[in-house]
Amino acid sequence: MFSVAKAKRQLQMFSVAKAKRQLQMFSVAKAKRQLQMFYLCESEASATKRPAGTEINHTLW
């Protein structure tokens, strides 16, 4: 009985540790993805903002 209880406890501990690790990995991946999206949105926004008078003249093409 002792070895069965020990095996069950080890399996539970392994499952909990695995779940925590997966949750951490998910959180890190989600944070990185959100950060990448933020940087992408910021770079697109700054690329489209031009000071007055610096617009591209399409008649020169």
N, CA, C and O atoms as a Tripos MOL2 file, in Angstrom:
@<TRIPOS>MOLECULE
protein
  244   243    61     0     0
PROTEIN
NO_CHARGES

@<TRIPOS>ATOM
      1 N           0.8170   -1.2070    0.0000 N.3       1 MET1
      2 CA          0.0000    0.0000    0.0000 C.3       1 MET1
      3 C           0.8530    1.2600    0.0000 C.2       1 MET1
      4 O           0.5070    2.2570   -0.6340 O.2       1 MET1
      5 N           1.9670    1.2050    0.7160 N.am      2 PHE2
      6 CA          2.8150    2.3920    0.7980 C.3       2 PHE2
      7 C           3.3380    2.7870   -0.5810 C.2       2 PHE2
      8 O           3.3400    3.9690   -0.9270 O.2       2 PHE2
      9 N           3.7770    1.8120   -1.3640 N.am      3 SER3
     10 CA          4.3400    2.1270   -2.6860 C.3       3 SER3
     11 C           3.2560    2.6320   -3.6380 C.2       3 SER3
     12 O           3.5320    3.4790   -4.4870 O.2       3 SER3
     13 N           2.0270    2.1270   -3.5090 N.am      4 VAL4
     14 CA          0.9300    2.5980   -4.3500 C.3       4 VAL4
     15 C           0.5910    4.0430   -3.9970 C.2       4 VAL4
     16 O           0.4090    4.8730   -4.8870 O.2       4 VAL4
     17 N           0.5060    4.3440   -2.7130 N.am      5 ALA5
     18 CA          0.2000    5.7060   -2.2760 C.3       5 ALA5
     19 C           1.3150    6.6640   -2.7060 C.2       5 ALA5
     20 O           1.0570    7.7890   -3.1340 O.2       5 ALA5
     21 N           2.5570    6.1920   -2.5810 N.am      6 LYS6
     22 CA          3.6950    7.0210   -2.9780 C.3       6 LYS6
     23 C           3.6680    7.2870   -4.4820 C.2       6 LYS6
     24 O           3.9300    8.4050   -4.9230 O.2       6 LYS6
     25 N           3.3510    6.2610   -5.2630 N.am      7 ALA7
     26 CA          3.2770    6.4190   -6.7190 C.3       7 ALA7
     27 C           2.1620    7.3840   -7.0970 C.2       7 ALA7
     28 O           2.3450    8.2180   -7.9840 O.2       7 ALA7
     29 N           1.0110    7.2840   -6.4390 N.am      8 LYS8
     30 CA         -0.0940    8.2040   -6.7240 C.3       8 LYS8
     31 C           0.2870    9.6330   -6.3890 C.2       8 LYS8
     32 O          -0.0020   10.5590   -7.1480 O.2       8 LYS8
     33 N           0.9480    9.8090   -5.2290 N.am      9 ARG9
     34 CA          1.3530   11.1500   -4.8110 C.3       9 ARG9
     35 C           2.3780   11.7320   -5.7930 C.2       9 ARG9
     36 O           2.3060   12.9110   -6.1380 O.2       9 ARG9
     37 N           3.3230   10.9110   -6.2370 N.am     10 GLN10
     38 CA          4.3140   11.3760   -7.1980 C.3      10 GLN10
     39 C           3.6540   11.7420   -8.5240 C.2      10 GLN10
     40 O           4.0320   12.7250   -9.1610 O.2      10 GLN10
     41 N           2.6730   10.9520   -8.9340 N.am     11 LEU11
     42 CA          1.9560   11.2410  -10.1720 C.3      11 LEU11
     43 C           1.1800   12.5450  -10.0570 C.2      11 LEU11
     44 O           1.1520   13.3420  -10.9940 O.2      11 LEU11
     45 N           0.5540   12.7590   -8.9100 N.am     12 GLN12
     46 CA         -0.1690   14.0110   -8.6870 C.3      12 GLN12
     47 C           0.7810   15.2070   -8.7120 C.2      12 GLN12
     48 O           0.4850   16.2320   -9.3240 O.2      12 GLN12
     49 N           1.9250   15.0650   -8.0420 N.am     13 MET13
     50 CA          2.9100   16.1390   -8.0040 C.3      13 MET13
     51 C           3.4430   16.4240   -9.4040 C.2      13 MET13
     52 O           3.6420   17.5810   -9.7750 O.2      13 MET13
     53 N           3.6740   15.3660  -10.1780 N.am     14 PHE14
     54 CA          4.1420   15.5340  -11.5520 C.3      14 PHE14
     55 C           3.0930   16.2590  -12.3800 C.2      14 PHE14
     56 O           3.4180   17.1690  -13.1430 O.2      14 PHE14
     57 N           1.8310   15.8550  -12.2270 N.am     15 SER15
     58 CA          0.7440   16.4880  -12.9850 C.3      15 SER15
     59 C           0.6030   17.9610  -12.6340 C.2      15 SER15
     60 O           0.4060   18.7960  -13.5170 O.2      15 SER15
     61 N           0.7030   18.2820  -11.3540 N.am     16 VAL16
     62 CA          0.5960   19.6690  -10.9170 C.3      16 VAL16
     63 C           1.7690   20.4830  -11.4470 C.2      16 VAL16
     64 O           1.5840   21.5970  -11.9350 O.2      16 VAL16
     65 N           2.9810   19.9270  -11.3530 N.am     17 ALA17
     66 CA          4.1650   20.6250  -11.8430 C.3      17 ALA17
     67 C           4.0640   20.8450  -13.3570 C.2      17 ALA17
     68 O           4.4130   21.9140  -13.8590 O.2      17 ALA17
     69 N           3.5870   19.8310  -14.0750 N.am     18 LYS18
     70 CA          3.4460   19.9480  -15.5300 C.3      18 LYS18
     71 C           2.4110   21.0250  -15.8680 C.2      18 LYS18
     72 O           2.6320   21.8330  -16.7690 O.2      18 LYS18
     73 N           1.2940   21.0390  -15.1570 N.am     19 ALA19
     74 CA          0.2480   22.0300  -15.4080 C.3      19 ALA19
     75 C           0.7590   23.4450  -15.1230 C.2      19 ALA19
     76 O           0.4760   24.3750  -15.8790 O.2      19 ALA19
     77 N           1.5090   23.6030  -14.0360 N.am     20 LYS20
     78 CA          2.0630   24.9190  -13.7080 C.3      20 LYS20
     79 C           3.0420   25.3720  -14.7830 C.2      20 LYS20
     80 O           3.0360   26.5360  -15.1830 O.2      20 LYS20
     81 N           3.8890   24.4480  -15.2520 N.am     21 ARG21
     82 CA          4.8770   24.7890  -16.2740 C.3      21 ARG21
     83 C           4.1780   25.1800  -17.5770 C.2      21 ARG21
     84 O           4.5730   26.1420  -18.2360 O.2      21 ARG21
     85 N           3.1410   24.4280  -17.9420 N.am     22 GLN22
     86 CA          2.3990   24.7540  -19.1630 C.3      22 GLN22
     87 C           1.7110   26.1050  -19.0360 C.2      22 GLN22
     88 O           1.6650   26.8740  -19.9960 O.2      22 GLN22
     89 N           1.1790   26.3950  -17.8600 N.am     23 LEU23
     90 CA          0.5310   27.6820  -17.6300 C.3      23 LEU23
     91 C           1.5410   28.8210  -17.7160 C.2      23 LEU23
     92 O           1.2480   29.8760  -18.2770 O.2      23 LEU23
     93 N           2.7220   28.6060  -17.1630 N.am     24 GLN24
     94 CA          3.7740   29.6200  -17.2430 C.3      24 GLN24
     95 C           4.1900   29.8400  -18.6950 C.2      24 GLN24
     96 O           4.3390   30.9800  -19.1350 O.2      24 GLN24
     97 N           4.3750   28.7620  -19.4290 N.am     25 MET25
     98 CA          4.7850   28.8710  -20.8250 C.3      25 MET25
     99 C           3.7180   29.6030  -21.6340 C.2      25 MET25
    100 O           4.0370   30.4260  -22.4910 O.2      25 MET25
    101 N           2.4410   29.2960  -21.3560 N.am     26 PHE26
    102 CA          1.3460   29.9720  -22.0380 C.3      26 PHE26
    103 C           1.3580   31.4600  -21.7200 C.2      26 PHE26
    104 O           1.1850   32.2930  -22.6090 O.2      26 PHE26
    105 N           1.5630   31.7920  -20.4490 N.am     27 SER27
    106 CA          1.5760   33.1960  -20.0300 C.3      27 SER27
    107 C           2.7170   33.9630  -20.6850 C.2      27 SER27
    108 O           2.5360   35.0990  -21.1220 O.2      27 SER27
    109 N           3.8930   33.3410  -20.7530 N.am     28 VAL28
    110 CA          5.0470   33.9930  -21.3760 C.3      28 VAL28
    111 C           4.8020   34.1810  -22.8680 C.2      28 VAL28
    112 O           5.0830   35.2470  -23.4170 O.2      28 VAL28
    113 N           4.2780   33.1460  -23.5270 N.am     29 ALA29
    114 CA          3.9960   33.2360  -24.9630 C.3      29 ALA29
    115 C           2.9570   34.3160  -25.2380 C.2      29 ALA29
    116 O           3.0840   35.0840  -26.1920 O.2      29 ALA29
    117 N           1.9280   34.3700  -24.3950 N.am     30 LYS30
    118 CA          0.8810   35.3790  -24.5760 C.3      30 LYS30
    119 C           1.4410   36.7780  -24.3690 C.2      30 LYS30
    120 O           1.1090   37.6950  -25.1200 O.2      30 LYS30
    121 N           2.2880   36.9520  -23.3570 N.am     31 ALA31
    122 CA          2.8830   38.2580  -23.0910 C.3      31 ALA31
    123 C           3.7790   38.6850  -24.2500 C.2      31 ALA31
    124 O           3.7490   39.8440  -24.6630 O.2      31 ALA31
    125 N           4.5790   37.7520  -24.7800 N.am     32 LYS32
    126 CA          5.4580   38.0730  -25.9080 C.3      32 LYS32
    127 C           4.6400   38.4550  -27.1370 C.2      32 LYS32
    128 O           4.9770   39.4030  -27.8460 O.2      32 LYS32
    129 N           3.5530   37.7040  -27.3870 N.am     33 ARG33
    130 CA          2.7050   37.9860  -28.5430 C.3      33 ARG33
    131 C           2.0610   39.3660  -28.4100 C.2      33 ARG33
    132 O           1.9940   40.1220  -29.3800 O.2      33 ARG33
    133 N           1.5900   39.6900  -27.2110 N.am     34 GLN34
    134 CA          0.9800   40.9950  -26.9920 C.3      34 GLN34
    135 C           2.0060   42.1050  -27.1490 C.2      34 GLN34
    136 O           1.6980   43.1720  -27.6810 O.2      34 GLN34
    137 N           3.2260   41.8560  -26.6870 N.am     35 LEU35
    138 CA          4.2840   42.8490  -26.8180 C.3      35 LEU35
    139 C           4.6410   43.0500  -28.2840 C.2      35 LEU35
    140 O           4.8410   44.1820  -28.7240 O.2      35 LEU35
    141 N           4.7230   41.9660  -29.0390 N.am     36 GLN36
    142 CA          5.0120   42.0740  -30.4660 C.3      36 GLN36
    143 C           3.9120   42.8490  -31.1850 C.2      36 GLN36
    144 O           4.1940   43.6940  -32.0350 O.2      36 GLN36
    145 N           2.6610   42.5590  -30.8420 N.am     37 MET37
    146 CA          1.5490   43.2640  -31.4750 C.3      37 MET37
    147 C           1.5870   44.7480  -31.1160 C.2      37 MET37
    148 O           1.2830   45.6050  -31.9450 O.2      37 MET37
    149 N           1.9640   45.0400  -29.8740 N.am     38 PHE38
    150 CA          2.0620   46.4430  -29.4500 C.3      38 PHE38
    151 C           3.1340   47.1650  -30.2670 C.2      38 PHE38
    152 O           2.9050   48.2600  -30.7790 O.2      38 PHE38
    153 N           4.3050   46.5370  -30.3800 N.am     39 TYR39
    154 CA          5.3870   47.1620  -31.1470 C.3      39 TYR39
    155 C           4.9940   47.3220  -32.6120 C.2      39 TYR39
    156 O           5.2990   48.3420  -33.2290 O.2      39 TYR39
    157 N           4.3240   46.3260  -33.1660 N.am     40 LEU40
    158 CA          3.8920   46.4070  -34.5580 C.3      40 LEU40
    159 C           2.9100   47.5590  -34.7380 C.2      40 LEU40
    160 O           3.0430   48.3480  -35.6730 O.2      40 LEU40
    161 N           1.9380   47.6590  -33.8580 N.am     41 CYS41
    162 CA          0.9500   48.7440  -33.9560 C.3      41 CYS41
    163 C           1.6240   50.0990  -33.7940 C.2      41 CYS41
    164 O           1.3010   51.0440  -34.5130 O.2      41 CYS41
    165 N           2.5570   50.1990  -32.8540 N.am     42 GLU42
    166 CA          3.2500   51.4630  -32.6400 C.3      42 GLU42
    167 C           4.0850   51.8450  -33.8500 C.2      42 GLU42
    168 O           4.1050   53.0110  -34.2450 O.2      42 GLU42
    169 N           4.7760   50.8730  -34.4450 N.am     43 SER43
    170 CA          5.6250   51.1960  -35.5910 C.3      43 SER43
    171 C           4.7710   51.5710  -36.8020 C.2      43 SER43
    172 O           5.1510   52.4540  -37.5700 O.2      43 SER43
    173 N           3.6360   50.9210  -36.9810 N.am     44 GLU44
    174 CA          2.7410   51.2810  -38.0810 C.3      44 GLU44
    175 C           2.1710   52.6740  -37.8720 C.2      44 GLU44
    176 O           2.0560   53.4520  -38.8190 O.2      44 GLU44
    177 N           1.8160   52.9860  -36.6410 N.am     45 ALA45
    178 CA          1.2390   54.2940  -36.3440 C.3      45 ALA45
    179 C           2.2650   55.3970  -36.5730 C.2      45 ALA45
    180 O           1.9380   56.4420  -37.1350 O.2      45 ALA45
    181 N           3.4930   55.1700  -36.1460 N.am     46 SER46
    182 CA          4.5060   56.2110  -36.3110 C.3      46 SER46
    183 C           4.9240   56.3420  -37.7780 C.2      46 SER46
    184 O           5.3310   57.4200  -38.2100 O.2      46 SER46
    185 N           4.8270   55.2650  -38.5360 N.am     47 ALA47
    186 CA          5.2060   55.3140  -39.9470 C.3      47 ALA47
    187 C           4.1840   56.0840  -40.7790 C.2      47 ALA47
    188 O           4.5250   56.6480  -41.8180 O.2      47 ALA47
    189 N           2.9460   56.1070  -40.3270 N.am     48 THR48
    190 CA          1.9030   56.7810  -41.1050 C.3      48 THR48
    191 C           1.7510   58.2490  -40.7180 C.2      48 THR48
    192 O           1.0880   59.0110  -41.4220 O.2      48 THR48
    193 N           2.3520   58.6430  -39.6170 N.am     49 LYS49
    194 CA          2.2460   60.0480  -39.1920 C.3      49 LYS49
    195 C           3.4110   60.8260  -39.7970 C.2      49 LYS49
    196 O           4.5740   60.5250  -39.5270 O.2      49 LYS49
    197 N           3.0990   61.8080  -40.6010 N.am     50 ARG50
    198 CA          4.1250   62.6580  -41.2090 C.3      50 ARG50
    199 C           3.8460   64.0940  -40.7970 C.2      50 ARG50
    200 O           2.6910   64.5120  -40.7180 O.2      50 ARG50
    201 N           4.8830   64.8290  -40.5420 N.am     51 PRO51
    202 CA          4.6820   66.2550  -40.2600 C.3      51 PRO51
    203 C           4.1030   66.9610  -41.4970 C.2      51 PRO51
    204 O           4.3300   66.5290  -42.6270 O.2      51 PRO51
    205 N           3.3830   68.0070  -41.2800 N.am     52 ALA52
    206 CA          2.7730   68.7500  -42.3920 C.3      52 ALA52
    207 C           3.8510   69.2470  -43.3430 C.2      52 ALA52
    208 O           4.8990   69.7260  -42.9100 O.2      52 ALA52
    209 N           3.5920   69.1320  -44.6270 N.am     53 GLY53
    210 CA          4.5200   69.5980  -45.6410 C.3      53 GLY53
    211 C           5.5160   68.5560  -46.0990 C.2      53 GLY53
    212 O           6.3150   68.8270  -46.9950 O.2      53 GLY53
    213 N           5.4900   67.3550  -45.5010 N.am     54 THR54
    214 CA          6.4510   66.3070  -45.8950 C.3      54 THR54
    215 C           5.7390   65.1750  -46.6310 C.2      54 THR54
    216 O           6.2830   64.0760  -46.7430 O.2      54 THR54
    217 N           4.5690   65.4200  -47.1180 N.am     55 GLU55
    218 CA          3.8420   64.3780  -47.8400 C.3      55 GLU55
    219 C           4.5880   64.0260  -49.1400 C.2      55 GLU55
    220 O           5.3120   64.8470  -49.7030 O.2      55 GLU55
    221 N           4.3910   62.8040  -49.5860 N.am     56 ILE56
    222 CA          5.0350   62.3600  -50.8340 C.3      56 ILE56
    223 C           4.2520   62.9290  -52.0040 C.2      56 ILE56
    224 O           3.0290   62.7980  -52.0640 O.2      56 ILE56
    225 N           4.9530   63.5560  -52.9280 N.am     57 ASN57
    226 CA          4.3260   64.1500  -54.0840 C.3      57 ASN57
    227 C           4.2080   63.0590  -55.1670 C.2      57 ASN57
    228 O           5.2170   62.6640  -55.7530 O.2      57 ASN57
    229 N           2.9980   62.5770  -55.4320 N.am     58 HIS58
    230 CA          2.7800   61.5030  -56.3770 C.3      58 HIS58
    231 C           2.8670   61.9800  -57.8440 C.2      58 HIS58
    232 O           2.9250   61.1580  -58.7590 O.2      58 HIS58
    233 N           2.8770   63.2770  -58.0570 N.am     59 THR59
    234 CA          2.9570   63.7740  -59.4530 C.3      59 THR59
    235 C           4.3660   63.6240  -60.0130 C.2      59 THR59
    236 O           4.5590   63.7490  -61.2230 O.2      59 THR59
    237 N           5.3500   63.3610  -59.1680 N.am     60 LEU60
    238 CA          6.7260   63.2100  -59.6300 C.3      60 LEU60
    239 C           6.9890   61.8030  -60.1790 C.2      60 LEU60
    240 O           8.0490   61.5760  -60.7610 O.2      60 LEU60
    241 N           6.0930   60.8840  -60.0190 N.am     61 TRP61
    242 CA          6.3030   59.5020  -60.4760 C.3      61 TRP61
    243 C           6.0110   59.3540  -61.9110 C.2      61 TRP61
    244 O           6.1360   58.2570  -62.4560 O.2      61 TRP61
@<TRIPOS>BOND
     1     1     2 1
     2     2     3 1
     3     3     4 2
     4     3     5 am
     5     5     6 1
     6     6     7 1
     7     7     8 2
     8     7     9 am
     9     9    10 1
    10    10    11 1
    11    11    12 2
    12    11    13 am
    13    13    14 1
    14    14    15 1
    15    15    16 2
    16    15    17 am
    17    17    18 1
    18    18    19 1
    19    19    20 2
    20    19    21 am
    21    21    22 1
    22    22    23 1
    23    23    24 2
    24    23    25 am
    25    25    26 1
    26    26    27 1
    27    27    28 2
    28    27    29 am
    29    29    30 1
    30    30    31 1
    31    31    32 2
    32    31    33 am
    33    33    34 1
    34    34    35 1
    35    35    36 2
    36    35    37 am
    37    37    38 1
    38    38    39 1
    39    39    40 2
    40    39    41 am
    41    41    42 1
    42    42    43 1
    43    43    44 2
    44    43    45 am
    45    45    46 1
    46    46    47 1
    47    47    48 2
    48    47    49 am
    49    49    50 1
    50    50    51 1
    51    51    52 2
    52    51    53 am
    53    53    54 1
    54    54    55 1
    55    55    56 2
    56    55    57 am
    57    57    58 1
    58    58    59 1
    59    59    60 2
    60    59    61 am
    61    61    62 1
    62    62    63 1
    63    63    64 2
    64    63    65 am
    65    65    66 1
    66    66    67 1
    67    67    68 2
    68    67    69 am
    69    69    70 1
    70    70    71 1
    71    71    72 2
    72    71    73 am
    73    73    74 1
    74    74    75 1
    75    75    76 2
    76    75    77 am
    77    77    78 1
    78    78    79 1
    79    79    80 2
    80    79    81 am
    81    81    82 1
    82    82    83 1
    83    83    84 2
    84    83    85 am
    85    85    86 1
    86    86    87 1
    87    87    88 2
    88    87    89 am
    89    89    90 1
    90    90    91 1
    91    91    92 2
    92    91    93 am
    93    93    94 1
    94    94    95 1
    95    95    96 2
    96    95    97 am
    97    97    98 1
    98    98    99 1
    99    99   100 2
   100    99   101 am
   101   101   102 1
   102   102   103 1
   103   103   104 2
   104   103   105 am
   105   105   106 1
   106   106   107 1
   107   107   108 2
   108   107   109 am
   109   109   110 1
   110   110   111 1
   111   111   112 2
   112   111   113 am
   113   113   114 1
   114   114   115 1
   115   115   116 2
   116   115   117 am
   117   117   118 1
   118   118   119 1
   119   119   120 2
   120   119   121 am
   121   121   122 1
   122   122   123 1
   123   123   124 2
   124   123   125 am
   125   125   126 1
   126   126   127 1
   127   127   128 2
   128   127   129 am
   129   129   130 1
   130   130   131 1
   131   131   132 2
   132   131   133 am
   133   133   134 1
   134   134   135 1
   135   135   136 2
   136   135   137 am
   137   137   138 1
   138   138   139 1
   139   139   140 2
   140   139   141 am
   141   141   142 1
   142   142   143 1
   143   143   144 2
   144   143   145 am
   145   145   146 1
   146   146   147 1
   147   147   148 2
   148   147   149 am
   149   149   150 1
   150   150   151 1
   151   151   152 2
   152   151   153 am
   153   153   154 1
   154   154   155 1
   155   155   156 2
   156   155   157 am
   157   157   158 1
   158   158   159 1
   159   159   160 2
   160   159   161 am
   161   161   162 1
   162   162   163 1
   163   163   164 2
   164   163   165 am
   165   165   166 1
   166   166   167 1
   167   167   168 2
   168   167   169 am
   169   169   170 1
   170   170   171 1
   171   171   172 2
   172   171   173 am
   173   173   174 1
   174   174   175 1
   175   175   176 2
   176   175   177 am
   177   177   178 1
   178   178   179 1
   179   179   180 2
   180   179   181 am
   181   181   182 1
   182   182   183 1
   183   183   184 2
   184   183   185 am
   185   185   186 1
   186   186   187 1
   187   187   188 2
   188   187   189 am
   189   189   190 1
   190   190   191 1
   191   191   192 2
   192   191   193 am
   193   193   194 1
   194   194   195 1
   195   195   196 2
   196   195   197 am
   197   197   198 1
   198   198   199 1
   199   199   200 2
   200   199   201 am
   201   201   202 1
   202   202   203 1
   203   203   204 2
   204   203   205 am
   205   205   206 1
   206   206   207 1
   207   207   208 2
   208   207   209 am
   209   209   210 1
   210   210   211 1
   211   211   212 2
   212   211   213 am
   213   213   214 1
   214   214   215 1
   215   215   216 2
   216   215   217 am
   217   217   218 1
   218   218   219 1
   219   219   220 2
   220   219   221 am
   221   221   222 1
   222   222   223 1
   223   223   224 2
   224   223   225 am
   225   225   226 1
   226   226   227 1
   227   227   228 2
   228   227   229 am
   229   229   230 1
   230   230   231 1
   231   231   232 2
   232   231   233 am
   233   233   234 1
   234   234   235 1
   235   235   236 2
   236   235   237 am
   237   237   238 1
   238   238   239 1
   239   239   240 2
   240   239   241 am
   241   241   242 1
   242   242   243 1
   243   243   244 2
@<TRIPOS>SUBSTRUCTURE
     1 MET1         2 RESIDUE 1 A MET
     2 PHE2         6 RESIDUE 1 A PHE
     3 SER3        10 RESIDUE 1 A SER
     4 VAL4        14 RESIDUE 1 A VAL
     5 ALA5        18 RESIDUE 1 A ALA
     6 LYS6        22 RESIDUE 1 A LYS
     7 ALA7        26 RESIDUE 1 A ALA
     8 LYS8        30 RESIDUE 1 A LYS
     9 ARG9        34 RESIDUE 1 A ARG
    10 GLN10       38 RESIDUE 1 A GLN
    11 LEU11       42 RESIDUE 1 A LEU
    12 GLN12       46 RESIDUE 1 A GLN
    13 MET13       50 RESIDUE 1 A MET
    14 PHE14       54 RESIDUE 1 A PHE
    15 SER15       58 RESIDUE 1 A SER
    16 VAL16       62 RESIDUE 1 A VAL
    17 ALA17       66 RESIDUE 1 A ALA
    18 LYS18       70 RESIDUE 1 A LYS
    19 ALA19       74 RESIDUE 1 A ALA
    20 LYS20       78 RESIDUE 1 A LYS
    21 ARG21       82 RESIDUE 1 A ARG
    22 GLN22       86 RESIDUE 1 A GLN
    23 LEU23       90 RESIDUE 1 A LEU
    24 GLN24       94 RESIDUE 1 A GLN
    25 MET25       98 RESIDUE 1 A MET
    26 PHE26      102 RESIDUE 1 A PHE
    27 SER27      106 RESIDUE 1 A SER
    28 VAL28      110 RESIDUE 1 A VAL
    29 ALA29      114 RESIDUE 1 A ALA
    30 LYS30      118 RESIDUE 1 A LYS
    31 ALA31      122 RESIDUE 1 A ALA
    32 LYS32      126 RESIDUE 1 A LYS
    33 ARG33      130 RESIDUE 1 A ARG
    34 GLN34      134 RESIDUE 1 A GLN
    35 LEU35      138 RESIDUE 1 A LEU
    36 GLN36      142 RESIDUE 1 A GLN
    37 MET37      146 RESIDUE 1 A MET
    38 PHE38      150 RESIDUE 1 A PHE
    39 TYR39      154 RESIDUE 1 A TYR
    40 LEU40      158 RESIDUE 1 A LEU
    41 CYS41      162 RESIDUE 1 A CYS
    42 GLU42      166 RESIDUE 1 A GLU
    43 SER43      170 RESIDUE 1 A SER
    44 GLU44      174 RESIDUE 1 A GLU
    45 ALA45      178 RESIDUE 1 A ALA
    46 SER46      182 RESIDUE 1 A SER
    47 ALA47      186 RESIDUE 1 A ALA
    48 THR48      190 RESIDUE 1 A THR
    49 LYS49      194 RESIDUE 1 A LYS
    50 ARG50      198 RESIDUE 1 A ARG
    51 PRO51      202 RESIDUE 1 A PRO
    52 ALA52      206 RESIDUE 1 A ALA
    53 GLY53      210 RESIDUE 1 A GLY
    54 THR54      214 RESIDUE 1 A THR
    55 GLU55      218 RESIDUE 1 A GLU
    56 ILE56      222 RESIDUE 1 A ILE
    57 ASN57      226 RESIDUE 1 A ASN
    58 HIS58      230 RESIDUE 1 A HIS
    59 THR59      234 RESIDUE 1 A THR
    60 LEU60      238 RESIDUE 1 A LEU
    61 TRP61      242 RESIDUE 1 A TRP
